[in-house]
Amino acid sequence: MKNKAWDILTDDEQVSLTLSIQYSKSTWQAGEIMGKAHYKYLEINARAKTFFKIFTEYFEKTNNLIIPEGVALHNDVAEFIRLTLVERLGYREAIKEMGNNTPLAITSARERLLKQYMEQLAEDDNPLANELCDLILDFDRWNNFRILPPSLQEPSAFKRRNKTRLLKHLKNLKNLHEFHIDRFITRFRAKNTYSKPLYLPLVSDTFIQGYDVIKIKRDKDIIEYLSNEFRLYIFDDKDEADNYGYLVESYLNNNKKDCKHGQAFWPKYRTIITKAENYNNVNNIIPRRKNLEKAFKDLDSKVINNSLKDILINSDAQKRISKSDLWTI
């Protein structure tokens, strides 16, 4: 049975589903058969299940079209989406395939065009345009490599990969120049009589205790500026802001970091930043997609398992699995 969602999966993704669903292999067994490290197999399998699910549901709504009828896009943007999502090319390979004449070959133009049309898709009254926007964002965060520019990227679906992103946020905070800190205090500080302020935790050696919490004005432009330009977290609750400042300062200024210290820090850090007033802004999350993590924690087994049964019986993926490997595991 022809299934466009199945055809989009890479060879490794198809094999991982064949091993786990048809042959009921454990993650350790499947990883050994595929010659993949366990963590790598888990990523491949999770990506395969997610892509099969989201593309199956998407194509059911769009009559197997990657660009739905009635959705207007720049021709080069539409081709870029097809090459990266359907053909599974990296963005550099996709641009090379499109030729040097495409404006997407220029980094600034690519970011500008993709941002323009992603915003257009997100705000379109056509629900299928919104579906395409969500498909691209989900693909980018689950894929093995990014296709969107950093300014459009949501957090990766894999915690291991998010650590690099979160470290950049910490580096931004740690490396804030005194000039910027003074500027924030001078321009954004709210007076004591200001009602409903927000709280900006800052970590710097300029403060006696290594960090401080600045009461700032609740202003949209200020929030966007601190979120987009500096990736700084702002809190609605003073105690949460203080907890964040203390946690980060303790971690950054600990000269004897070890694995146990990091294992204790990162879960607390990931939890506390979700309480920030501007968490969505800092992480490029569209408000309606705020609960996207919950949406993927329990993938629809009916969509995945039942839809795959007929496909796997005659799947080419089986031909890529050594029978001797199957019997020895």
Number of C-alpha atoms within 10 A of each C-alpha: 10 8 15 15 18 21 13 18 21 15 12 17 22 24 26 28 25 25 24 15 16 15 12 12 18 13 17 15 18 26 21 16 21 17 11 15 11 15 12 12 21 17 16 24 23 20 22 24 21 20 23 26 21 18 23 19 15 21 17 10 13 15 10 16 13 17 18 18 11 9 16 13 14 11 10 16 18 15 17 24 22 17 19 21 21 16 15 18 18 18 20 13 13 21 23 14 14 17 11 11 10 16 16 24 17 13 10 11 13 19 16 14 16 19 16 11 17 22 15 17 22 19 13 14 10 13 13 20 22 18 18 21 20 19 17 16 23 20 24 23 21 21 22 15 13 17 24 19 16 12 12 18 17 20 20 20 20 15 12 10 12 15 15 11 16 18 11 12 16 18 12 15 20 18 10 14 13 12 8 11 15 11 12 16 14 11 11 18 19 19 11 8 7 12 10 13 21 22 27 28 24 26 25 21 13 12 10 8 11 17 22 20 21 22 24 24 20 19 11 8 9 15 22 16 13 18 20 16 11 15 21 23 25 30 26 18 16 18 12 18 27 20 15 27 21 19 16 23 22 15 18 14 14 11 8 7 11 9 8 8 12 11 10 11 15 14 10 13 15 14 10 17 18 14 17 22 17 23 20 16 20 24 19 17 19 15 9 8 12 13 10 13 10 9 11 12 8 8 15 13 11 10 15 20 15 10 16 20 14 12 16 20 13 11 17 14 20 17 10 13 16 11 11 9 13 15 7 8 12
